[in-house]
Structure formats: structure tokens, C-alpha cells
């Protein structure tokens, strides 16, 4: 690729870079909000469940295994739901 060809692709590359930077900023903001929500959960085990599920990206069965149990993880899902919606 010639220098001229490289120069011709520069505006597109800069546009892509700006897009990626914006995407990274939005992702960091969402991550910070997620961590804030998790840290606001009063039940320490529910915090751990939320981190495993939504930060580490585990499935519910994987959450159960990580916490020392087998099964579908429904009890952990329900514990988190109860922690997030105490008035229901």
C-alpha cells in the first residue's frame, strides 16, 4: 500500500477510532453504574451472586457451581431477585 493510499484511509481510521473511544466511554459508564448497583445490595451473598452473573458473565448453573452447589441456579437467581426487590 502506498503512502497516498494510507493517507486516503486516514479519515476513515480516525472516524473508527472516535467511534471506538465513544463506545469504550459508554461501556465504562455502564460498568460503573452496574458496580454501584451491586455495591448497593445489602445482602453480601446477593452481591456475590450479582458479581458472578453480571460482571463475570456466568450462567445461573455456573453461579451455583462457583458457590459450591449443583443444579440450575434458580435458588441463587431468586435470592438476587429478592435482594433487588425487597418490597415485592
C-alpha positions, 0 to 999 in steps of 0.5 A: 500500500502506498503512502497516498493510499494510507493517507486516503484511509486516514479519515476513515481510521480516525472516524473508527477510532472516535467511534471506538473511544465513544463506545469504550466511554459508554461501556465504562459508564455502564460498568460503573453504574452496574458496580454501584448497583451491586455495591448497593445490595445489602445482602453480601451473598446477593452481591456475590451472586450479582458479581458472578452473573453480571460482571463475570458473565456466568450462567445461573448453573455456573453461579451455583457451581462457583458457590459450591452447589449443583443444579440450575441456579434458580435458588441463587437467581431468586435470592438476587431477585429478592435482594433487588426487590425487597418490597415485592 
